């Protein structure tokens, strides 16, 4: 079985501040992990993915995430928030030979000027 | 490639009416997924197909919902009869040949409002 928990349904930061969105997963086998972003009135699009290569994964728009097996975490970070980063962010896990990812509930990122 | 195409983008209907949502996946993708997104329940997987065959429909809320994929380039999700609680954004997504680390490509969604 696999599951994802995203801590905090809303995260608010000031423009230029560090962005940290938290994701913890549960999986009985090595997982594949994803972060997706959803801008208003659009579908989800892939930000980055972890596929058991480097534990630090770099994605689009300056985002990166680090896989920490001991903490079962895959937190998303960006050093400096931009107004255009305001969106909904989803963490997802795929494991055990299943090709079907399980999505978290999402975290809404709010960026203040 | 045009990406995943969904139609209509918006649908407003009255309770009891039949609703049909349409999806064209990315050419060459073997998997097709239907999701529903609401504020209360988040993103829910309704059903998915592999090579046009329904594999898991355990997420379909009830018998009023049905989905078909008559060929590799077209799928429908039908609600009959529709109810106000079906109001949501419905997404179609497709994925390449089966692999646990393949990303899903989402369409823009259909916003359904049932009055």
HADDOCK unambig.tbl for C-alpha pairs under 7 A between the chains (distance, minus, plus):
assign (segid A and resid 32 and name CA) (segid B and resid 100 and name CA) 6.86 0.50 0.50
assign (segid A and resid 32 and name CA) (segid B and resid 101 and name CA) 5.91 0.50 0.50
assign (segid A and resid 42 and name CA) (segid B and resid 108 and name CA) 4.89 0.50 0.50
assign (segid A and resid 42 and name CA) (segid B and resid 109 and name CA) 6.92 0.50 0.50
assign (segid A and resid 43 and name CA) (segid B and resid 106 and name CA) 5.38 0.50 0.50
assign (segid A and resid 43 and name CA) (segid B and resid 107 and name CA) 5.52 0.50 0.50
assign (segid A and resid 43 and name CA) (segid B and resid 108 and name CA) 4.49 0.50 0.50
assign (segid A and resid 43 and name CA) (segid B and resid 109 and name CA) 6.13 0.50 0.50
assign (segid A and resid 44 and name CA) (segid B and resid 106 and name CA) 5.70 0.50 0.50
assign (segid A and resid 45 and name CA) (segid B and resid 105 and name CA) 6.70 0.50 0.50
assign (segid A and resid 45 and name CA) (segid B and resid 106 and name CA) 6.72 0.50 0.50
assign (segid A and resid 46 and name CA) (segid B and resid 103 and name CA) 6.99 0.50 0.50
assign (segid A and resid 51 and name CA) (segid B and resid 101 and name CA) 6.27 0.50 0.50
assign (segid A and resid 94 and name CA) (segid B and resid 100 and name CA) 5.83 0.50 0.50
assign (segid A and resid 95 and name CA) (segid B and resid 100 and name CA) 6.49 0.50 0.50
assign (segid A and resid 97 and name CA) (segid B and resid 100 and name CA) 6.18 0.50 0.50
assign (segid A and resid 98 and name CA) (segid B and resid 100 and name CA) 5.99 0.50 0.50
assign (segid A and resid 99 and name CA) (segid B and resid 98 and name CA) 6.23 0.50 0.50
assign (segid A and resid 99 and name CA) (segid B and resid 99 and name CA) 5.62 0.50 0.50
assign (segid A and resid 99 and name CA) (segid B and resid 100 and name CA) 4.31 0.50 0.50
assign (segid A and resid 105 and name CA) (segid B and resid 42 and name CA) 5.45 0.50 0.50
assign (segid A and resid 105 and name CA) (segid B and resid 43 and name CA) 6.92 0.50 0.50
